[in-house]
Amino acid sequence: MIYVDVSSAIHAKAGLGRYASSLARALTEYLGDELQLFQNSLGRLGPLPGWSGRPAVGVPWGYKPWRFLVAARQLARLPMDRFLPGARLFHATEHLLPYLNRIPTVLTVHDLIFERYPEHHKFFNYRYLKAMMPIYCRRATTIIAVSEATKRDLVDCYALDPERITVVPEAAAPHFRPQSAPKVQAVRAKYNLPARYALSVGTIEPRKNLSTLVDACGPLLEEGVLDALVLVGGRGWLYEGFFEHLAGVHWCDKVLIPGYVPDEDLPAVYAGATVAVQPSVYEGFGLPVLEAMACETPVCASRVSSLPEVGGEAARYFDPMDSDEMTSVVRDVVKDEALRQEMIERGSERAAVYSWRDTARETLRVYERAMS
């Protein structure tokens, strides 16, 4: 059996969870009953919502105890094969790889934000990743990077052989697609969203650079070019500084924070936006770029890390540390209907280049190499 860790999806860990859930569902077309889901909170959380395949197996301890056990046994080189009966391969879909001595492993690395911007992590989490990620990467049979940018970081930070790393990009889930006018209107009413809003989707944490986005959108809100800035996503870590900054701007009442929005509503929130903005200082992939494009919303994004790689020529870009340039780029898109329509068309084409079916096929090729 091929084991795929979906714990991050069970714990609803934002982008990591969407990756694990979407990949597992796409793999069923190819693996069928050979696919075995693994979770570290078995019986306490889950199962994976809507899952109709073989029941998951795993351990009941929860994320933090499992994380510490995995690290301790990696350091002591104590195998954990017994937790994976009948396994031919184990795929670690987040940055957590058990020590296995008979079972080939695939490790997906989403980003090395803690290496590039350590100040954007909690101290303990930073120390854990700093100590363990090099070990996980060295001991994995093979590695999947979700972007060329992440692959470059792996080579630069850990001197890994590029031949051990395969880039397999993510994709927007199938439910991210053009929305009907009644659906958009219903979701606007549900979340009290105005007619013209800029949207940013992602966990509230420092690397998302939301304070700069608030500053950049201020002139557009004051000019009446936009009615609101809408920030969708839960609170991550070190978010206190953002809320302190927000409280100090006099257009804070036009910054709407609905928090987490469930998947059944999120496509219409994208579709109702005048523009989607991804202002991050670093992204391993930047899935909201493709999600917005799939919902026919023009995208403006930072010209750093993986974002230009994902958005291609369909998006408009800015320096994430330059709020004036961010304002200018977003203003140009908001005020130019012809430009927005062109970006919508290019964005739809760009999003269609990526699919979870293709991701699953490429992932299977990595599995085959790891087991050969």
SEVODO-521080 format. One record per residue: residue in three letters; z, x, y of N, C-alpha, C in turn. Coordinates in steps of 0.02 Angstrom, whole numbers. Atoms other than C-alpha are relative to their C-alpha. Layout:
// residues N
PT     r      n_w      n_u      n_v     ca_w     ca_u     ca_v      c_w      c_u      c_v
PT   ALA        Z        X        Y        Z        X        Y        Z        X        Y
...
// end
This chain:
// residues 372
PT     r      n_w      n_u      n_v     ca_w     ca_u     ca_v      c_w      c_u      c_v
PT   MET        0       42      -60        0        0        0        0       44       63
PT   ILE        1      -33      -65      -30       50      180       54      -32       43
PT   TYR      -54       26      -41      128       31      283      -16       11       75
PT   VAL        8       -4      -73      113       -7      470       64      -24       32
PT   ASP      -63       17      -34      270       -6      577      -15      -47       58
PT   VAL        9       50      -53      272     -164      685       65      -14       36
PT   SER      -66       11      -31      452     -144      745       -5      -11       75
PT   SER        5        7      -73      398     -125      926      -23      -70       19
PT   ALA       21       69      -14      312     -296      917       58      -48      -11
PT   ILE      -58       43       12      469     -375      843       49        5       58
PT   HIS      -47      -11      -56      572     -298      984      -32      -16       67
PT   ALA       36       19      -61      441     -357     1112       -2       57       51
PT   LYS        0      -60      -44      420     -181     1183      -68        8       35
PT   ALA       58       -4      -46      278     -217     1306      -63       26      -35
PT   GLY       64      -24       25      121     -114     1274        2       25      -71
PT   LEU       -7      -24       68      185      -32     1115       -1      -59      -49
PT   GLY       -2       59       44      221     -203     1041      -68      -33       -6
PT   ARG       67       30        3       50     -270     1087      -46       42      -45
PT   TYR       40      -44       42      -30     -119     1005       14      -12      -74
PT   ALA      -18        8       70       65     -138      842      -21      -67      -27
PT   SER       18       67       22       39     -325      831      -75       -9       -6
PT   SER       73        9        1     -146     -322      875      -32       41      -55
PT   LEU       29      -42       52     -183     -178      758       13      -29      -69
PT   ALA      -16       28       66      -92     -257      611      -43      -61      -16
PT   ARG       41       60       12     -185     -421      632      -73       20      -14
PT   ALA       70      -20       11     -353     -331      644       -9       35      -67
PT   LEU        5      -36       64     -317     -225      490       -2      -47      -60
PT   THR        0       45       58     -293     -378      380      -70      -15      -25
PT   GLU       69       14       20     -481     -407      379      -25       52      -51
PT   TYR       24      -54       42     -504     -239      292       47       16      -58
PT   LEU      -49      -21       50     -343     -211      195       27      -57      -42
PT   GLY      -27       57       37     -289     -386      143       71       13      -24
PT   ASP      -67       -8       28     -139     -375       26       21       73       -5
PT   GLU      -18      -70       -1     -145     -185       36       40       19       62
PT   LEU      -37      -13      -62      -69     -198      210       72      -24       -8
PT   GLN      -71       16        3      121     -194      214       32       14       68
PT   LEU      -35       -9      -63      215     -223      377       70       28      -12
PT   PHE      -67      -29        2      373     -122      407       35      -17       65
PT   GLN      -39       11      -61      512     -167      529       71       25      -10
PT   ASN      -67      -29        6      680      -89      567       56      -48       16
PT   SER      -51       51      -12      771     -252      605      -10      -59      -48
PT   LEU       15       52       50      729     -347      446       60      -46      -10
PT   GLY      -53       48        8      830     -507      434       39      -14       63
PT   ARG      -35        9      -64      897     -487      611      -48      -25       54
PT   LEU       52       22      -46      736     -509      710      -64      -11      -39
PT   GLY       64       10       33      562     -568      668        1      -60      -44
PT   PRO       56      -45       11      455     -592      572      -49        0       59
PT   LEU       52       -2      -52      300     -551      675      -25      -70       12
PT   PRO       21       69      -14      256     -715      763      -70      -14      -24
PT   GLY       65       22       23      114     -807      680      -28       38      -59
PT   TRP       25      -41       55      100     -682      538       -3      -41      -65
PT   SER        8       39       61       31     -760      378      -12       43      -62
PT   GLY       11      -45       56       12     -606      268       63       13      -39
PT   ARG      -57      -20       40      130     -518      150       62        8       44
PT   PRO      -61       -8      -40      312     -527      211       16       73       13
PT   ALA      -18      -68      -18      375     -373      299       56       27      -44
PT   VAL      -57      -34       32      491     -247      218       28       49       51
PT   GLY      -28      -48      -47      605     -121      300       75        6       -8
PT   VAL      -72       -9       -1      786      -97      349       30      -49       51
PT   PRO      -29       51      -44      909     -215      435       41       28       58
PT   TRP      -50      -31      -44      996      -92      551      -15       -9       74
PT   GLY       16        4      -71      904     -116      715      -30       64       27
PT   TYR       40      -54      -28      809       -1      832       40       65        8
PT   LYS      -36      -62      -16      942      122      891       28       35      -62
PT   PRO      -23      -36       60     1026      157      722      -57       31      -40
PT   TRP       58      -27       36      856      179      640      -27       61       36
PT   ARG       27      -56      -39      799      293      780       42       63      -11
PT   PHE      -43      -58       10      950      407      759       -4       25      -71
PT   LEU        6      -21       69      936      407      570      -64       39      -11
PT   VAL       64      -35        7      753      456      579        4       70       29
PT   ALA       -6      -66      -31      792      598      699       43       47      -42
PT   ALA      -46      -42       38      939      661      596      -32       25      -64
PT   ARG       31      -20       63      840      662      434      -61       44       11
PT   GLN       53      -47      -17      692      745      518       29       70        9
PT   LEU      -30      -65      -14      804      884      580       28       33      -63
PT   ALA      -28      -27       62      887      902      409      -52        4      -56
PT   ARG       54        2       51      721      881      316       22      -38      -62
PT   LEU      -21       44       55      794      741      210      -51      -57       -6
PT   PRO       54       50        7      651      632      143       26      -72        2
PT   MET      -15       71       -5      649      445      176      -50      -42      -39
PT   ASP       51       34       38      515      399       50       25      -63      -34
PT   ARG      -26       57       38      631      278      -40        0      -65       41
PT   PHE        3       60      -41      623      159      108      -69      -32       -1
PT   LEU       70       24       -2      435      136       78      -27       -4      -71
PT   PRO       22        3       69      411       83     -104      -75      -15       -6
PT   GLY       71       11       12      231       94     -165      -46       21       55
PT   ALA       40      -18      -58      170      172       -3      -51       54      -18
PT   ARG       51      -52        4        6      269       -2       -7       36       68
PT   LEU        3      -29      -67       21      300      186       47      -39       45
PT   PHE      -42       33      -50      140      262      330      -29       14       69
PT   HIS       25       -6      -68       76      229      506       56      -15       49
PT   ALA      -50        8      -53      204      257      644      -35      -18       64
PT   THR       38       25      -58      139      152      788       36       11       66
PT   GLU      -34      -21      -61      271      207      912       27       71      -13
PT   HIS      -18      -70        3      350      376      943       62       11      -43
PT   LEU      -56       -1       46      461      373      789      -27       10      -71
PT   LEU       31      -16       64      409      459      626       52       22      -51
PT   PRO      -46      -20       53      518      462      469      -24       64      -35
PT   TYR       17      -60       39      524      624      368      -19      -22      -71
PT   LEU       25       19       66      419      593      213      -31       61      -34
PT   ASN       28      -60       32      374      724       83      -54      -15      -51
PT   ARG       53       17       48      257      628      -34      -51      -49       29
PT   ILE       42       53      -28      179      500       82      -35       27       63
PT   PRO       35      -21      -61       42      546      209       20      -44       60
PT   THR      -21       37      -59       81      493      387      -52        5       56
PT   VAL       40        3      -61      -16      441      541       47      -19       56
PT   LEU      -42       12      -59       70      448      710      -44      -18       59
PT   THR       34       18      -61        2      353      859       42       24       60
PT   VAL      -33      -22      -62       46      439     1024      -33      -37       58
PT   HIS       25       41      -56       27      322     1173       -1       40       65
PT   ASP       -2      -39      -62       80      440     1312       53       53       -6
PT   LEU      -52      -51       -6      183      592     1358       29       -3       71
PT   ILE      -26       10      -67      253      519     1519       64       41       10
PT   PHE      -63      -37       -7      421      603     1484      -12       74       11
PT   GLU       17      -69      -13      335      772     1486      -28        9       71
PT   ARG       32       -6      -65      233      741     1643       45      -22       58
PT   TYR      -43       26      -53      362      641     1742       70      -13      -29
PT   PRO      -66       10       31      535      671     1667       48      -41       44
PT   GLU      -44       37      -45      617      595     1822       -8      -75       -8
PT   HIS       13       72        9      544      426     1771       30      -27      -65
PT   HIS      -32       21       62      648      419     1611       75        3        7
PT   LYS      -73       -7        6      830      387     1575       15       67      -33
PT   PHE      -16      -67       23      917      551     1537        2        4      -76
PT   PHE       -8       -5       72      963      514     1356      -67      -10      -35
PT   ASN       65       11       31      792      444     1312      -46       61       10
PT   TYR       40      -60      -13      710      595     1394       20       56      -48
PT   ARG      -22      -54       43      817      717     1294      -20      -13      -73
PT   TYR       21       17       68      779      624     1132      -74       16      -10
PT   LEU       73      -10        7      591      625     1159      -18       73        8
PT   LYS       14      -71      -10      592      804     1223       15       40      -63
PT   ALA      -19      -36       60      679      862     1065      -43      -20      -60
PT   MET       29       25       62      592      752      936      -76       -6        0
PT   MET       73       11        2      413      720      991      -39       61      -24
PT   PRO       36      -57       29      355      899      958        6        4      -76
PT   ILE      -10       -1       72      430      886      784      -42      -54      -34
PT   TYR       40       55       28      351      716      750      -74       19       -1
PT   CYS       71      -17       -4      182      781      807      -19       55      -49
PT   ARG       16      -55       47      191      940      703        1      -24      -71
PT   ARG       -9       20       70      245      849      545      -43      -59      -20
PT   ALA       47       54       19      125      701      552      -60       31      -35
PT   THR       60      -23       34      -20      720      433      -58        3       49
PT   THR       51        2      -53     -135      668      575       24      -45       56
PT   ILE      -24       34      -60     -119      595      749      -57      -42       29
PT   ILE       45       41      -40     -203      452      841       25        2       72
PT   ALA      -14        6      -72     -210      463     1031      -39      -60       25
PT   VAL       33       61      -22     -253      303     1122      -51       12       55
PT   SER       49      -17      -52     -356      395     1254      -13       75       -1
PT   GLU       14      -71       -7     -438      561     1290       53       33       44
PT   ALA      -52      -27      -43     -307      585     1426       62       17      -40
PT   THR      -58      -14       42     -167      572     1299      -13       58      -47
PT   LYS       17      -57       43     -258      691     1182        6       65       38
PT   ARG       -5      -61      -40     -272      819     1322       74       19       11
PT   ASP      -71      -14      -10      -86      802     1356       32       29      -63
PT   LEU      -28      -26       63      -45      831     1172      -20       72      -11
PT   VAL       23      -69        8     -150      988     1167       34       45       51
PT   ASP      -30      -40      -53      -82     1051     1334       75       11      -10
PT   CYS      -73       -4        4      102     1013     1302       25       32      -65
PT   TYR      -25      -21       65      117     1054     1116      -46       49      -35
PT   ALA       48      -48       30      -31     1171     1083      -23      -23      -68
PT   LEU       23       26       64      -89     1057      943      -74       13       -9
PT   ASP       71       -8       16     -255     1084      856      -35      -65       18
PT   PRO       35       62      -17     -375      958      935      -31      -35      -60
PT   GLU       30       30       59     -451      930      763       48      -47      -36
PT   ARG      -50       44       32     -288      847      708        7      -66       37
PT   ILE      -10       58      -43     -302      717      846      -65      -40        5
PT   THR       58       44       -7     -422      569      842       15      -51       54
PT   VAL       -7       51      -52     -446      460      995      -25      -67      -26
PT   VAL       18       69       20     -444      276      947       27      -46       55
PT   PRO      -24       41      -57     -437      164     1102       25      -69      -21
PT   GLU      -24       69        9     -351       -3     1116      -53      -49       25
PT   ALA       46       52      -24     -432     -167     1168       41      -59       25
PT   ALA      -33       63      -19     -390     -331     1252        0      -46      -60
PT   ALA       -4       48       54     -331     -460     1127      -50      -57       11
PT   PRO       53       51       -6     -457     -600     1090       17      -58       47
PT   HIS      -16       57      -43     -360     -730     1189       -7       16       75
PT   PHE       15      -17      -69     -393     -633     1349      -76       -9       10
PT   ARG       70       20       -9     -556     -717     1401       -3      -45       61
PT   PRO        6       45      -58     -625     -824     1543       38      -65      -12
PT   GLN      -42       60        5     -513     -974     1579      -31      -58       38
PT   SER       25       59      -34     -555    -1151     1627       38      -12       65
PT   ALA      -32       15      -64     -517    -1211     1804       64      -41       -9
PT   PRO      -62       38       10     -391    -1342     1742       58       43      -28
PT   LYS      -53      -44       27     -296    -1209     1642       28       45       54
PT   VAL      -23      -43      -55     -289    -1092     1792       43      -40       48
PT   GLN      -39       41      -46     -229    -1233     1903       68      -19      -28
PT   ALA      -64       18       31      -95    -1285     1779       49       59        0
PT   VAL      -44      -59        1      -28    -1108     1765       22       18       70
PT   ARG      -21      -11      -69      -30    -1087     1953       58      -45       19
PT   ALA      -53       48      -16       75    -1243     1969       65       18      -37
PT   LYS      -59      -16       41      193    -1188     1829       39       58       30
PT   TYR      -34      -60      -26      231    -1020     1912        1        3       77
PT   ASN        1        4      -73      211    -1076     2094      -41       56       32
PT   LEU       44      -53      -25       66     -958     2125      -47      -28       52
PT   PRO       45       25      -53      -39     -975     2284      -73        9      -19
PT   ALA       72       -2       14     -228     -982     2295      -26       72       -3
PT   ARG       26      -69       -5     -255     -798     2340       57       50      -12
PT   TYR      -53      -49       13     -146     -668     2258      -28       62      -35
PT   ALA       12      -62       38     -155     -487     2201       51        1      -57
PT   LEU      -42        2       60      -84     -465     2027        8       70      -29
PT   SER      -13      -61       38       -2     -318     1940       42      -19      -60
PT   VAL      -33       17       62       52     -332     1758       28       64      -31
PT   GLY      -31      -57       31      175     -211     1680       75       -1       10
PT   THR      -73       -5       -5      358     -171     1652       20       32       66
PT   ILE      -24      -28      -63      455     -137     1811       39       64      -15
PT   GLU      -30      -65       11      492       49     1800      -35       49       48
PT   PRO       26      -43      -53      459      201     1912      -73       19       -6
PT   ARG       70      -24        4      291      260     1842      -51      -54       18
PT   LYS       46       53      -20      215       90     1881      -14        0       75
PT   ASN       16      -13      -71      227      140     2065       -3      -64       41
PT   LEU        4       66      -31      264      -37     2122       23        2       73
PT   SER      -21       -4      -70      351       16     2283      -60       16       45
PT   THR       60      -16      -39      189       95     2344      -47      -60        4
PT   LEU       43       59        0       94      -61     2293       26      -52       50
PT   VAL      -30       47      -48      215     -169     2394      -18       22       71
PT   ASP       17      -25      -67      185      -57     2546      -74       -9       15
PT   ALA       72        6      -10       -3      -59     2520      -22      -71       12
PT   CYS       19       70       -8      -11     -248     2508       29      -31       63
PT   GLY      -30       28      -60       98     -275     2662      -50      -17       54
PT   PRO       49       17      -52      -45     -264     2789      -45      -58      -20
PT   LEU       44       54       23     -152     -380     2682       36      -67        1
PT   LEU      -39       61       -4      -13     -508     2673       10      -21       73
PT   GLU      -11       16      -71       19     -497     2860      -65      -23       33
PT   GLU       65       20      -28     -167     -513     2899      -23      -68      -26
PT   GLY       21       62       31     -179     -668     2789      -59        9      -47
PT   VAL       54      -13       49     -308     -584     2677       22      -21      -70
PT   LEU      -30       23       63     -191     -620     2531       60      -44       17
PT   ASP      -59       43       -9      -58     -754     2512       62       29      -33
PT   ALA      -58      -27       36       52     -657     2390      -21       59      -43
PT   LEU        5      -51       52       76     -506     2279       42      -25      -58
PT   VAL      -34       27       59      124     -562     2103       10       57      -49
PT   LEU      -17      -53       48      214     -440     1987       26      -32      -64
PT   VAL      -17       30       64      218     -496     1806       25       55      -47
PT   GLY      -28      -48       48      329     -404     1682       75        1        3
PT   GLY      -73       -4        2      507     -380     1627       26       63       33
PT   ARG      -31      -59      -27      630     -252     1693        6       53      -55
PT   GLY       -4      -54       48      617      -85     1606       63       42       12
PT   TRP      -57      -43      -15      728       58     1665      -10       30       70
PT   LEU        1      -32      -66      773      141     1830      -38      -43       52
PT   TYR       36       46      -43      709      -14     1920       38      -16       65
PT   GLU      -42       19      -57      851      -25     2047      -32       23       66
PT   GLY       31      -25      -61      759       83     2174      -56      -44       25
PT   PHE       54       45      -21      611      -35     2173       28      -61       37
PT   PHE      -27       61      -31      717     -188     2213       34       16       67
PT   GLU      -28      -20      -65      808      -93     2351      -56        8       51
PT   HIS       58       -9      -45      639      -46     2425      -29      -67       21
PT   LEU       28       66      -13      575     -224     2410       42      -38       51
PT   ALA      -44       36      -46      727     -293     2501       -7       24       71
PT   GLY        5      -28      -67      688     -180     2648      -65      -14       36
PT   VAL       64       15      -34      512     -244     2687        1      -73       23
PT   HIS       -7       67      -28      491     -396     2796      -49      -50      -29
PT   TRP       43       47       35      356     -472     2685       23      -11      -72
PT   CYS      -25        4       68      468     -472     2532       -3      -71      -28
PT   ASP        3       69       24      462     -663     2524      -70      -17      -27
PT   LYS       67       11       26      276     -647     2484      -14       41      -62
PT   VAL        5      -36       63      308     -536     2334       34      -43      -54
PT   LEU      -25       47       50      328     -653     2185        8       37      -66
PT   ILE      -14      -35       63      409     -590     2025       21      -51      -52
PT   PRO      -18       50       51      399     -720     1886       30       30      -62
PT   GLY      -27      -32       61      458     -592     1757      -50       -2      -57
PT   TYR       43        2       59      392     -599     1581      -38      -66       -2
PT   VAL       42       59        7      247     -721     1560      -26       -1      -72
PT   PRO       22        1       70      209     -777     1381      -76        4       -7
PT   ASP       71      -13       12       41     -739     1303      -44      -61       11
PT   GLU       42       59       -7      -18     -918     1309      -17      -15       74
PT   ASP       12       11      -72       -7     -916     1501      -32       60       35
PT   LEU       20      -60      -36      -49     -736     1544      -75        4       16
PT   PRO       72       -3      -19     -241     -749     1533      -16      -41       62
PT   ALA       14       42      -58     -241     -891     1660       31       30       63
PT   VAL      -29      -35      -57     -125     -790     1774      -48       55       24
PT   TYR       52      -49      -18     -253     -650     1768      -59      -35       34
PT   ALA       61       33      -24     -398     -770     1794        9      -31       69
PT   GLY      -12       30      -65     -316     -850     1945        6       50       57
PT   ALA      -11      -51      -51     -293     -684     2036      -65       16       37
PT   THR       58      -24      -39     -410     -629     2175      -18       70      -22
PT   VAL       10      -69       22     -387     -449     2116       60       20      -42
PT   ALA      -54      -30       38     -286     -358     1984        5       73       20
PT   VAL      -11      -68      -23     -208     -193     2037       45       37      -50
PT   GLN      -39      -43       45     -147      -54     1922       16       65       38
PT   PRO      -15      -56      -45      -57       71     2038       38       57      -33
PT   SER      -43      -47       35       28      177     1904      -17       73       17
PT   VAL       11      -72       -7       52      364     1925      -20       31      -67
PT   TYR       18      -26       67       23      383     1737       -5      -58      -48
PT   GLU        7       49       54      -42      274     1595      -31       35      -60
PT   GLY       30      -27       61      -75      323     1415      -66      -34      -15
PT   PHE       63       37        8     -208      187     1408      -12      -47       58
PT   GLY        9       46      -56     -182       51     1538      -34      -64      -22
PT   LEU       29       60       29     -216     -106     1436      -11      -57       50
PT   PRO       13       53      -48     -196     -226     1585      -67        5       36
PT   VAL       66       -7      -30     -358     -154     1656      -51      -40      -41
PT   LEU       47       36       42     -456     -221     1507       16      -75       -5
PT   GLU      -19       71        3     -356     -383     1498      -25      -37       62
PT   ALA       24       32      -62     -397     -423     1680      -76       -7       -2
PT   MET       73        3        2     -581     -380     1657      -24      -53      -50
PT   ALA       19       50       49     -591     -489     1501        9      -71       27
PT   CYS      -12       66      -30     -523     -634     1606      -39      -10       65
PT   GLU       45        4      -57     -656     -603     1740       36        7       67
PT   THR      -35      -17      -62     -540     -530     1871      -18       72       19
PT   PRO       15      -69      -21     -595     -377     1973       62       43        1
PT   VAL      -57      -45        9     -485     -224     1952       -5       59       49
PT   CYS       -9      -62      -38     -425      -88     2071       56       39      -35
PT   ALA      -48      -40       39     -332       57     1990        5       70       27
PT   SER       -9      -71      -16     -264      232     2012      -53       43      -33
PT   ARG       48      -46       30     -386      373     1983       36       58      -34
PT   VAL      -39      -50       35     -264      465     1870        4      -17      -74
PT   SER      -11        5       72     -230      492     1684      -58      -37      -34
PT   SER       51       33       40     -324      370     1572      -37      -56       37
PT   LEU       26       61      -31     -364      234     1700      -75        3       16
PT   PRO       72       -3      -10     -538      294     1755      -39        0      -67
PT   GLU       30        0       67     -577      324     1570       -8      -70      -27
PT   VAL        1       69       26     -536      143     1528      -43      -45       44
PT   GLY       35       46      -45     -605       56     1682      -73       18       13
PT   GLY       69      -21      -11     -764      159     1697      -24      -18       70
PT   GLU       29       17      -65     -881      106     1837       13      -73       20
PT   ALA      -13       70      -16     -819      -73     1832       57      -10       48
PT   ALA      -58        5      -45     -661      -38     1933      -11       40       63
PT   ARG       -3      -41      -60     -625       32     2106       66       39       -2
PT   TYR      -57      -44       10     -503      177     2119       29       26       66
PT   PHE      -36      -27      -57     -374      251     2238       50       53      -24
PT   ASP      -54      -47       12     -247      391     2249       65      -40       -3
PT   PRO      -60       42        5      -85      310     2186       55       19       49
PT   MET      -52      -21      -47       19      410     2310      -20      -12       73
PT   ASP       26       12      -68      -85      358     2461       -4      -76       12
PT   SER       -2       72       -9      -35      182     2513      -56      -24       46
PT   ASP       54       20      -46     -165      180     2653      -66       -7      -38
PT   GLU       62        5       39     -307      215     2532        3      -60      -47
PT   MET       -8       58       43     -237       85     2413      -14      -64       38
PT   THR       12       58      -42     -236      -42     2554      -75       -9       13
PT   SER       71        3      -17     -415        0     2601      -42      -22      -59
PT   VAL       40       18       60     -483      -12     2423       11      -73      -18
PT   VAL      -14       70       18     -396     -177     2387      -29      -46       53
PT   ARG       28       42      -53     -448     -248     2557      -75       -8       -9
PT   ASP       73        4        9     -631     -205     2526      -19      -49      -55
PT   VAL       15       44       56     -628     -297     2360       16      -73       17
PT   VAL      -22       69      -16     -532     -449     2423      -46      -34       50
PT   LYS       39       30      -54     -642     -475     2575      -75       -6      -14
PT   ASP       72       -1       15     -812     -449     2491      -15      -40      -63
PT   GLU       12       44       57     -861     -595     2380      -55       28      -45
PT   ALA       55      -28       40    -1024     -511     2325       25       59      -42
PT   LEU      -27      -57       37     -930     -353     2275       44      -25      -57
PT   ARG      -43       26       54     -802     -454     2177      -42      -27      -57
PT   GLN       43       27       53     -940     -544     2082      -32       56      -40
PT   GLU       29      -57       35    -1023     -379     2041       52       33      -45
PT   MET      -53      -30       40     -856     -309     1981       19      -44      -59
PT   ILE      -14       46       55     -825     -464     1876      -51        8      -56
PT   GLU       53       -8       50     -992     -444     1789        5       67      -36
PT   ARG       -8      -66       32     -968     -258     1759       63        3      -42
PT   GLY      -63        0       37     -789     -287     1704       -6      -37      -66
PT   SER       10       37       63     -840     -417     1574      -37       43      -50
PT   GLU       38      -45       44     -966     -294     1504       44       57      -25
PT   ARG      -43      -55       19     -837     -155     1505       51      -21      -52
PT   ALA      -50       24       48     -704     -257     1415      -30      -12      -68
PT   ALA       34       15       64     -831     -307     1282      -15       63      -40
PT   VAL       11      -63       36     -855     -123     1238       56       13      -50
PT   TYR      -59      -12       41     -680     -123     1162       16      -63      -40
PT   SER      -23       56       41     -623     -232     1018       51       25      -51
PT   TRP      -49      -20       50     -476     -230      898      -32        8      -68
PT   ARG       35      -10       64     -598     -246      754      -26       72       -4
PT   ASP       22      -70       -1     -675      -79      806       59       47       -6
PT   THR      -59      -42        4     -502       -6      831       26        4      -71
PT   ALA      -23        1       70     -453      -60      655      -46       42      -44
PT   ARG       47      -39       41     -611       16      580       10       75       10
PT   GLU      -11      -71      -14     -582      182      669       67       23      -27
PT   THR      -66      -17       28     -399      179      617       -4        9      -75
PT   LEU        9       -7       72     -450      154      435      -32       66      -18
PT   ARG       30      -65       13     -559      308      445       53       56        5
PT   VAL      -54      -48       -6     -406      405      504       44       -2      -63
PT   TYR      -40        8       61     -307      335      356      -34       37      -58
PT   GLU       37      -29       57     -443      390      234        4       77        3
PT   ARG       -4      -73       -6     -441      568      303       70       24      -16
PT   ALA      -68      -20       12     -252      575      297       18       -1      -74
PT   MET      -16        7       71     -249      521      114      -45       43      -45
PT   SER       47      -40       40     -392      634       58       27       69      -17
// end
